[in-house]
Each structure stands twice: as structure tokens, then as C-alpha cells.
Amino acid sequence: MKITLALIKKEILQIIRDPSTILVAFIIPAIMMVIYMYGVNLDTPRVYLGVRIEDTNPELRSFVDSISKSKYMTSYVYTDKDSMYKDISDAKINGAIIIPNDFTEKLEQGGVANLLVITDGAALNSANYVQSYVTSAANTWLSLSKYAHNIKSPIVNTQVRLWYNQSINSHHFILPGSMAITMNLVGLLLTSLVIAREWERGTMESLLGTHITALQLVAGKYVPYFILAMLSCCFSLVLCVQVFGVPFHGSIISTLFVCSLFILCCIGLGLTISTIFKNQFLACQAALGVGFMPAQLLSGLMFPINSMPEFFQTLTMLLPPRYFVTFIESEFLAGTIPKVVFTSAMYLAILSVLLFAVVYKKTYTRLEDKVPKEVKS
């Protein structure tokens, strides 16, 4: 135990003396939180529409006003088609509506009135938004206008009710979910360089010449970086709740418990990389490749897992961020759900144990290979 505590103390002193470690643990999470808060937005965007009215009926003015008062649309009335088309080409507006000269006449006769909606197909998402917004605005205006008596009432009246995230603010799930990516990256960067740095500095040979065991060496690496990563996790939670104002409805105890299991997985993966690569540059590149892109694309934060091909759905089962994203989003948005907590904790505990076993086996093998025979005897 004294040897293990001495190794832990040595690692803590190295952390304190190395400013880059503090940079990784606290500055990177702050930067990434700011990026996800202000740079990533999945909210319904506002679109800018040009409106060309060829029908002289004054009733249509209320239709244009209803578009202007919408929080999703801003309209500009054009008298010249060519200038409107030019603004679409120059990306000054997202689309255009042309109301033909027989629009109200057909409505009065109970016929089908046509609206021409022009969008830029190069920006597919924006084009879909323009189409859906205009359709919704036209139906709403029509139901409130004097032409409503010519429209058959729908058989089914759908009323949408939101249980969680009633404000429909995408940051309320993006910021908590981004903690999976941030902490995964921080945990990997902190630990992937640990053993590689020992080899580069020549201190690993000194350690191998002693009577330390592989378990003592691994414990001496795990404990200090686990404490540092937990402090970084708490720092990220405070940023989410206190600085960026994301509502938190869960239990802080269950959150810290599952966070600790997730960090153990990240540390285990980072130390595995560190035992494979003796060069800090290669270890850092491997950590970035393993830690960022899979967590960003396959964790379920940005893209639903059930919409992925079966191979990638199976692959996500091996990634700790998948379980942490599900857990942390439910804690922030819906509160503590026992089934989600138990499932996430169980899978993360299994993965952390497996990764610890891999690190121990790799470290044990290297110790057995490198220790001189006279020391073994």
C-alpha cells in the first residue's frame, strides 16, 4: 500500500507541475461548452421569404401579415420578379412565394387555389423548412379567413403536447450530451500520454528496475487522473447549470455515480492507448481519433442510433459515450429514471472492468518482458 500511495503522490506532483494537464482538464471543457452553446444550434431556424402578390384582392394583405408575425418567418414584398429571383440566387432570402392573380377567385368558388413556392435546392434543409412553414402558414390563414366555410373540416384534430423540454430549446439536450464528448476527450487526452511520457523521459526504465507490481503501477495511474477527471466533470456540470442556465431535474448523486463509471471507462481506454504507443505524439493522435469522432457521430447525440445501419448500431454498444449520452440527457430533461440509471451504470461498469483488465494485462506483459532476469529471480 505504501508503494501504491507513493506512486499516486508522484503522479499528483507531476500533474501539479505540468500546466498542460490543467489546460486539458478545465480549459478544453470550457471551450467546447462555449462552442456547443453558441456554435451548434438544432432549433427551428428563421427563414427569410420574398412575397410577390399578383392578385389584387386586399384580403391577401392579412396573409402576408400573418407570415411577418410568425417567429419562424420574415417576409419581404417584391414588385419585381427579377429582383426577387436575384436575391434568391445571392442567398439574401431563403425562398419566395408567388400568389397568382386568380388565387382568391378560386377560393371563393370553392376550388383549389395554387401557391408557387420557390426554394434553393442546394440548401436542402432550408428548402424543406420553407416548404413546411409556408404550407402551415397558408393553412392557418385559410382556416381564419372568410373562405373557411368552403373548406371541409378535418376528421382528426391533432393536438401536440410536449412532456419534456417544453421550450423546444435544443441546447437543453445538446449541452448535457456534449459532456459525453468532452469528458471522453478529456479522459483520453489526460491518460493517453501518461505511460508514453514515462517512456520518452526515461523514467519507465527506472520504475521497471524496482519491485513494483503491474497492479501498483496501474493504480498509481488510475487514482490521480480519476480525481482530476471528476473535478473536470463537476466543473462542466456547473458550467451547464449555473453559467448557461440549462435546467437540471435529476439527482446529483446518481449523476456523479454514473459520471465516475464513465470516467473509469475513459481512463481505461486512454491507458490502453498509452501502453500501446511509446510516443506521445502518436498516443495523442490515437486518442483524438478514438475519443472525438466516434463519440460525436455514434453516441446518439447528433444522429439517432436506430436510424444507423445494423453494423454501426452494434458498434455503438462498445462505446461508453452511447450510454452516458442517454443517461445525462434523461437526468437533465426528465429527471432520474431508475431503469435508465441502472442500464447505463451496468453497461459502463462492465466496460470499465474490461478496460481495466486490458490495461492490467498490457502493463503486466510489458513488465514481465522488460524487467531484468536477476530482478525477477
Long-range contacts (C-beta under 8 A, 24 or more apart in sequence): 3-212, 3-216, 4-216, 4-219, 4-220, 6-220, 7-212, 7-216, 7-217, 7-219, 7-220, 7-221, 8-219, 8-220, 8-223, 8-224, 10-220, 11-194, 11-220, 11-221, 11-223, 11-224, 11-225, 12-224, 15-224, 15-225, 15-228, 21-190, 21-228, 24-186, 24-189, 24-190, 25-186, 25-190, 25-228, 25-229, 25-231, 25-232, 25-235, 26-232, 26-235, 28-182, 28-185, 28-186, 28-189, 29-182, 29-183, 29-186, 29-232, 29-235, 29-236, 29-239, 30-235, 30-239, 32-178, 32-181, 32-182, 32-185, 33-175, 33-178, 33-182, 33-236, 33-239, 33-240, 33-243, 33-244, 36-171, 36-174, 36-175, 36-178, 37-171, 37-175, 37-244, 40-174, 40-178, 41-170, 41-171, 42-170, 42-174, 43-168, 43-169, 43-170, 43-171, 44-72, 44-129, 44-168, 45-72, 45-126, 45-129, 46-71, 46-72, 46-73, 46-74, 47-72, 47-73, 47-74, 47-94, 47-95, 47-126, 47-129, 47-130, 47-133, 48-73, 48-74, 48-75, 48-76, 48-92, 48-93, 48-94, 49-73, 49-74, 49-75, 49-76, 49-93, 49-94, 49-95, 49-96, 49-97, 49-130, 49-134, 50-75, 50-76, 50-77, 50-78, 50-84, 50-87, 50-88, 50-93, 50-95, 50-96, 50-97, 51-75, 51-76, 51-77, 51-78, 51-96, 51-97, 51-99, 52-77, 52-78, 52-79, 52-81, 52-84, 52-96, 52-97, 52-98, 52-99, 53-77, 53-99, 54-98, 54-99, 54-100, 54-101, 54-103, 55-99, 55-100, 55-101, 55-102, 55-103, 55-104, 55-105, 56-101, 57-103, 57-104, 59-104, 59-145, 59-146, 60-99, 60-103, 60-104, 62-141, 62-145, 63-99, 63-137, 63-138, 63-141, 63-145, 66-137, 66-140, 66-141, 67-97, 67-134, 67-137, 70-133, 70-137, 72-129, 72-133, 73-133, 73-137, 85-118, 88-118, 88-120, 91-120, 94-119, 94-120, 94-123, 94-126, 94-127, 94-129, 94-130, 95-119, 95-120, 95-126, 95-127, 95-130, 95-134, 97-134, 104-147, 107-142, 107-147, 107-150, 108-147, 108-150, 110-150, 163-334, 164-333, 164-334, 165-333, 171-244, 171-246, 172-246, 172-247, 172-332, 172-333, 173-329, 173-332, 173-333, 174-301, 175-240, 175-244, 175-246, 176-240, 176-246, 176-328, 176-329, 176-331, 176-332, 176-333, 177-299, 177-301, 177-325, 177-328, 177-329, 178-301, 179-233, 179-236, 179-237, 179-240, 179-324, 179-328, 180-262, 180-295, 180-299, 180-301, 180-321, 180-324, 180-325, 180-328, 181-292, 181-295, 181-296, 181-299, 181-301, 181-321, 182-236, 183-229, 183-232, 183-233, 183-236, 183-259, 183-262, 183-263, 183-266, 183-324, 184-262, 184-266, 184-291, 184-292, 184-295, 184-320, 184-321, 184-324, 185-287, 185-288, 185-291, 185-292, 185-295, 186-229, 186-232, 186-266, 187-225, 187-229, 187-263, 187-265, 187-266, 187-267, 187-269, 187-270, 187-291, 188-266, 188-269, 188-270, 188-273, 188-287, 188-288, 188-290, 188-291, 189-270, 189-284, 189-287, 189-288, 189-291, 190-225, 190-228, 190-229, 190-267, 190-270, 191-221, 191-225, 191-266, 191-267, 191-270, 191-271, 191-274, 192-270, 192-271, 192-273, 192-274, 192-277, 192-283, 192-284, 192-286, 192-287, 193-274, 193-280, 193-283, 193-284, 193-287, 194-221, 194-225, 194-270, 194-271, 194-274, 195-221, 195-271, 195-274, 195-275, 195-278, 195-363, 196-274, 196-277, 196-278, 196-279, 196-280, 196-282, 196-283, 197-280, 199-278, 200-278, 200-279, 200-280, 205-370, 208-367, 208-370, 208-371, 209-371, 209-372, 209-375, 211-375, 213-367, 214-360, 214-363, 214-364, 214-367, 215-360, 217-363, 217-367, 218-271, 218-356, 218-359, 218-360, 218-363, 221-271, 222-264, 222-267, 222-271, 222-356, 225-267, 225-270, 226-260, 226-263, 226-264, 226-267, 229-263, 229-266, 229-267, 230-256, 230-259, 230-260, 230-263, 233-259, 233-263, 240-332, 246-332, 247-332, 248-331, 248-332, 249-331, 249-332, 249-333, 249-334, 249-335, 250-330, 250-331, 250-332, 250-334, 250-335, 250-336, 251-331, 251-335, 251-336, 254-331, 254-336, 254-341, 255-328, 255-331, 257-345, 258-324, 258-327, 258-328, 258-341, 258-344, 258-345, 258-348, 259-324, 261-345, 261-348, 261-349, 261-352, 262-320, 262-321, 262-323, 262-324, 262-348, 264-348, 264-352, 264-355, 264-356, 265-320, 265-348, 265-351, 265-352, 265-355, 266-291, 266-320, 268-351, 268-352, 268-354, 268-355, 268-356, 268-358, 268-359, 269-320, 269-355, 271-359, 272-355, 272-358, 272-359, 272-362, 275-359, 275-362, 275-363, 275-366, 276-362, 294-319, 294-321, 295-319, 295-321, 298-322, 299-324, 299-325, 300-325, 300-326, 301-325, 317-347, 318-351, 320-348, 320-351, 323-347, 323-348, 324-348
